Amino acid sequence: MLCDSLGLPIKFTLTSGECSDFEQAIPLLEGEAADYVIADKGYDSNEIVDYISNRMHAISVIPPRTNRIIQRSYDKYIYKERNQVERLFGKLKNFRKLATRYTKTKIYFEGLICLACSYLWLL
């Protein structure tokens, strides 16, 4: 899920449960413009950081993993805003059909997510 600085949804990708979120980062970021891209340690890879800085011309605010040989620096003050996406998921869980996933097919579930996201934009 990609959200703006106000925590409103912009774009999402539905993947299977065992798929890593990190694989969907670059496809989600394609065509987007931002000054900063904030993500958690799970998105710390050279490929993603290079895409953010070279293609998007933005600053990546992604803390480095502890097993990195060369630790990158990041703005800890801006990183505190990462909770916006977590709050967005909390708002989406207020929709009971989303939280319990009553719809079993992918297309209906994606439609339900789009409907819930549209509702959040209207609030």
C-alpha positions as CSV (number, residue, x, y, z in Angstrom):
1,M,0.0,0.0,0.0
2,L,1.2,3.5,-0.9
3,C,-0.1,6.4,1.0
4,D,0.5,10.2,1.0
5,S,1.6,12.3,4.0
6,L,-1.9,12.6,5.3
7,G,-2.4,8.8,5.4
8,L,-4.7,8.7,2.4
9,P,-4.3,5.7,0.1
10,I,-2.8,6.2,-3.3
11,K,-2.0,2.8,-4.7
12,F,-2.0,-0.8,-3.6
13,T,-1.0,-4.2,-4.9
14,L,-2.6,-7.4,-3.7
15,T,-0.2,-10.3,-3.3
16,S,-0.3,-13.8,-1.8
17,G,0.4,-14.3,1.8
18,E,3.9,-15.8,1.4
19,C,5.1,-13.2,-1.1
20,S,7.5,-10.6,0.2
21,D,6.3,-7.0,0.3
22,F,9.7,-5.9,-0.8
23,E,9.2,-7.3,-4.3
24,Q,6.3,-5.0,-4.9
25,A,8.0,-1.8,-3.8
26,I,9.4,-0.6,-7.2
27,P,6.2,-1.4,-9.1
28,L,4.2,0.6,-6.6
29,L,6.6,3.5,-6.8
30,E,6.7,3.7,-10.6
31,G,5.2,6.9,-11.9
32,E,4.9,8.5,-8.5
33,A,6.6,11.8,-7.5
34,A,7.7,12.5,-3.9
35,D,10.3,14.4,-1.9
36,Y,10.7,11.6,0.6
37,V,9.9,7.9,0.5
38,I,9.5,6.5,4.0
39,A,9.6,2.7,4.5
40,D,10.6,0.2,7.2
41,K,13.7,-2.0,7.4
42,G,12.0,-4.6,5.2
43,Y,12.5,-2.4,2.2
44,D,16.2,-1.8,2.8
45,S,17.9,-3.0,-0.4
46,N,20.3,-1.3,-2.7
47,E,17.9,-1.7,-5.6
48,I,15.0,0.1,-3.9
49,V,17.2,2.9,-2.5
50,D,18.9,3.4,-5.9
51,Y,15.5,3.5,-7.6
52,I,14.2,6.2,-5.1
53,S,17.3,8.4,-5.4
54,N,18.1,8.0,-9.2
55,R,14.7,7.5,-10.8
56,M,12.4,9.4,-8.5
57,H,14.9,12.0,-7.4
58,A,13.7,11.7,-3.9
59,I,15.3,11.0,-0.5
60,S,14.9,7.5,0.9
61,V,14.1,7.4,4.6
62,I,14.6,3.7,5.1
63,P,16.6,2.6,8.2
64,P,19.4,0.1,7.3
65,R,19.2,-3.5,8.5
66,T,21.5,-4.4,11.3
67,N,23.4,-6.9,9.2
68,R,24.5,-4.4,6.5
69,I,28.2,-4.0,6.2
70,I,28.0,-0.3,5.4
71,Q,25.3,1.4,7.4
72,R,23.4,4.2,5.7
73,S,22.2,7.2,7.5
74,Y,18.6,8.3,7.5
75,D,16.5,11.1,9.0
76,K,15.1,9.7,12.2
77,Y,12.7,12.7,12.6
78,I,11.1,12.2,9.2
79,Y,11.0,8.4,9.8
80,K,8.5,9.0,12.6
81,E,5.9,9.7,10.0
82,R,6.0,6.1,8.8
83,N,3.1,5.3,11.1
84,Q,0.7,7.0,8.6
85,V,0.6,3.7,6.5
86,E,0.0,1.7,9.7
87,R,-2.9,4.1,10.6
88,L,-4.3,3.6,7.1
89,F,-4.4,-0.2,7.7
90,G,-6.1,0.4,11.0
91,K,-8.8,2.5,9.2
92,L,-9.3,-0.1,6.6
93,K,-9.8,-2.8,9.3
94,N,-12.9,-0.8,10.4
95,F,-14.5,-2.2,7.3
96,R,-15.6,-5.6,8.6
97,K,-15.7,-7.4,5.2
98,L,-12.1,-6.3,4.6
99,A,-10.8,-7.3,8.1
100,T,-12.3,-10.8,7.9
101,R,-12.0,-11.2,4.1
102,Y,-15.5,-12.4,3.4
103,T,-14.9,-12.2,-0.3
104,K,-12.7,-15.1,-1.5
105,T,-11.9,-14.1,-5.0
106,K,-9.1,-11.7,-5.8
107,I,-11.1,-9.4,-8.0
108,Y,-13.9,-8.9,-5.5
109,F,-11.5,-8.3,-2.7
110,E,-9.6,-5.7,-4.7
111,G,-12.9,-4.0,-5.5
112,L,-13.8,-3.9,-1.8
113,I,-10.4,-2.3,-1.1
114,C,-11.0,0.3,-3.8
115,L,-14.4,1.0,-2.3
116,A,-13.0,1.4,1.2
117,C,-10.2,3.6,0.0
118,S,-12.6,5.8,-1.9
119,Y,-14.7,6.2,1.3
120,L,-11.5,7.3,3.2
121,W,-10.9,9.9,0.5
122,L,-14.4,11.3,1.0
123,L,-14.1,11.7,4.7
